[in-house]
Amino acid sequence: MSPRRVLHKESFRGWTIPGPVPPGALGKGPEVEEGESLDSISGHFRLFQLKKGHRFSTDDLLVAWYGSSWCAGAKTALDLGSGLGTVSSIVAWRMQGIRLTTVEAQDESFRLAKKSAKWNGLSDRIELRHGDFREEGVIREDERFDLITGSPPYFPPGSGVEGDHPQKIACRFEMRGDVLDYCRAGAGHLSPGGVLALVFPVNPVEQLERVREGARESGLSIVRMRSVVFREGEPALLGLFAMMRSVDLPEDFRDHCWVEPDLIIRDKEGKVHPEYAAVKLGIGFPP
């Protein structure tokens, strides 16, 4: 039996890798199986993914950054529809004392998330639950969290090309709930003064209105939002939203929303925008 490969490196292309060194990087984590890849996420943390299935995206990185930035004092967090565990891994890396709960319905994504949590040494800080967060008992009625994150699927079933892999389909299309369901779950399980952070399309404008409607119907106020432009000069496609329970806010503030300047991912020449490079550094990702 050959010894396990140690993946611990001090730097990557001139960037000093920050943060804790997990067991997996020292050769003490789960192995990569056929059809899987093991990819860098935050600092020395890595994620198991299927080579031909759903893979983490900019959306995941952004909502993890946004939520952990605007709820920096959180001691507990919940990630709804947690998929591969991308968001929870980044939040755990950025907030070393936080305890997390994740809920994921897909068997394959749940399996991979468990492997990643073990590889990253997070098994004692993350409780991974297998189920649909809309179902009774998956999240106890009395459970409350300081920070709740979510990246809801964007499109109703049948509204586009669904793809060739069940894992991809469920991440893009509303097979198990929509943005309203995420808002309802967030409103029902936020601690007083807690934050729900979501990422969702803002273009076409009907998508943005779905977020606003979901917040209103759930008793939430969008206190700040930021649109995301993938290439400078093009329309914003996504939005980042930080919501709080309306009852936790002064009455005259409940309809206020601070709209931040657009976050630009790449400039007109296609290079990574300086601010997004700084965002990546902030989540332990090479700039």
N, C-alpha and C positions, 0 to 999 in steps of 0.2 A: 504494500500500500504506500503510495507516494505521499510525502508531506504536503500539507495544505499550503497554498500560495499566500504569502503575506502581502497585503495590499497597502500597507502603511507607507506613505511618502510624505516628506516634509514640504514639498513644493510642487507646483505644476506650471510650467512655462513662465517662470519668474514670479509667480504668485505664491506667497506663503500660505499654506492651507491652515485655517484657524479651527478652533474648537476641539472638543474631546475626541480621542481616538477610540472607536468602538471595538468590541470583541472581534467582529468580522474582519476588520482591517488588520488584525493580528493573527488571522488564520483560525479563529475560534468560532466562526459563524456557520450558518447553513451553506451548502454548496449550490452552485448554479446547475440546474437540471437542463435536459435537452429542451430546446425551444425557448429558453429563458435568456435574458441578459441581466447583468448587474451594473447599474449605472449610477454615477455620482449625482448627489443632490445637494446637501449642505455640508460644507467642510469635508470631514472624512465619512460622513453618512452616505449610504448607497441604498438604491431601491431595486428590488427584483421586478422585472417586467417581462411580458411575453414579446418575443421578437416580432410576431405578426398580429398581436392583439392591441388593446388600448395602451398607449404610452403617455407618460405625464407631459403636460404642455405648459406654455407660458401662463395660461389662465390659472393653473394650480399655484404656480410660484407667486403670482401677483396677489391672489386672495389670501395666501398665507402671510405674505409681507404686510398687506394692508391691515388685516385683522390684528396681527401681533404688534404692529406699529401703533394703532389707535386704542389698544386695550393692553397696554404694557404692564399693568399691575395684576393681570389675571393670574389666578392660582389654579383654576380649573377650566378646561376647554372641551368642547364637543364638536366633532366634525361629522356633518350629515352627508350620507352618500359618499363615504370616504375613499372608495375605489382602492387604488394601490397603496394608499397611505401617504401620498405625497405631501398634502397639506399638513397633516399631523406630524410628519417627520420634520418638516421645516419649523413648525411652531415649537416642537420639542427641542430642536437645536437652538433656536433663538431664545427660548425662555426655559432655562435649565431647571427651574424649580416647579414648573407647571405639571399638573396631572391631567391626562387626556383620556377621553372616551371617543371611540369611533363606531359608526354604524354603517355597515355595507351589506347589501343583499346578494350580490353576485358571488357565487362559490369561488370562481377562479381568482377574482380580485381579492377576496377575503384571504384566500390561501397565500397569495403573494405578499399581502400586507403583514401577515403573521411572520413570514420568513424575514421580511425587511426589519420588523420591530426587533426580532431576535438578533439579527446581524448587527443592528445599530445599538444594541444593549438597552433597548427601551421597554422590554417586556414588563418590567416592574413599574413603569410610569404610564403605560398605555393599556387601557382595557378595550380590546377589540370585540365588538358584538356583531354577530352574523344575523342579519334580518333587515326588514323594511321599516324605516323609522316611523312610518305612518301607522304601523300595526300596534295595537294595544300591548303594553308590557315590554316592548323593546327598549323604550326609554320610560322609566318609572314616572308616574304622574308628579311625584314630589321632587324629582331631580332638577337641580338648577346649576347653571354654568356661567362663569364670568364672560367667557368668549365662546361664541358659536360661529363656525365657518361652514360655507357650502359653495359648491360650484354646480348649480342645478343644470340638468340637461336643457338645451336651448330650444328644441323644436318639437312640435306635436308629431306623433307617429304619422307617417305617410306624407309629410310635408317636404321631403327631400330624399336624396339617395342615402339609404341607411347603412350601407357598407357590407362587408363580407364576413364580419366576426361578431358574435353576440355581445362580447365585451365592449366593442366599439359602439355598437348600436345603442346599448343602454346608457352609455356615457353622453351620447349626442341627442338622443330622442327621449321624450317623456314617457318611458315605459313604466316607471314607478314614481309618479309624482312630478309636479311642475314647480315653478318659482313660488306660487302661492302656498303650496305644501311646505316648502322650506321656510317661508315667512311664518306660517302658523306654528311650525315646530319650534322655530327660534323664539317666537313670542311666548310660547308656553313653557319654555325651559331656561330662559334667561334669568340670571340673578338680578336683583335690583341694581340698576346702574350698569348692567352688562351690555355687551356689544355683539350684534349679529353682523358678520361681514360676508357679503356675497359678491360673486362676479357673474355678470349677465350681459347680453348684447344691449346696446343702446341704438343700434341701427339695423332695421328701420325703426322709426320712432315708436311704432306699436309695441316693440319689445321693451323699450324703456317704460312705456305706460304700464306694461304688465308688472314690472317691479314696483312702481308707485302704487298700483292698485293692490298688489299683494301686501305691501306695507300697511296701507290704509285699512284694509279688511282685517288685518291681524292685530291692529292696535299698536303699530310701530311707526316711528318717525325716522325718516332718512336724515341723519344729522350732517353727513358729508358724503360727497361722491366725487369720483374722478374718472373721466373718460380716458380710454387707452387708444392711441393711434399707432398702428403697426409700422407705418412708414410716413415720415414727415410730409405734409402737404395733402395726404389722403384723409378721407372722413374717419372719424372715430368709429370703431366697431364694437368694443366692449366697454363696460363700465364697472367700476369698483364702488361698492356701497357699504357704508357703515350705518347701522340702524340701532336704535334704542327703543325700549318700551315707552310709549307716549306718556304713560302715567308717572314715569320717573323724571319727566322734564317739566320745567315751568310752562304753564299753559300758553304763554305768548311766544314760546320757543318751538312749539311742537310742529309748526309749519315752516320752520326755518331750515334751510339746507345749504351748507357751504359747498359751492361747486368749485372744486380746485382746478388749476390749469391742467390741460391734457398731459398725460404721461406718454412720451414718444419713445417707441422701442428702437426704431432705426431712423437715421437722418436721411436726407434726400439722396445721398450717395450710397445708401445701404449699409453704412457703418453703425455699430451699436451707439445709441445716443448716450452722451456722458451721464445723464441722470439715471438712465436704465442700468448703465454699468455700475453706478453707485448702489442702486437697488439690489443688483445681483450680489455685490460685495456684502451687502447687509444681510443677505440670507445664506452667506457662505458658499457662493457660486462664483466660478471664475468670471471676471469682468470681460 
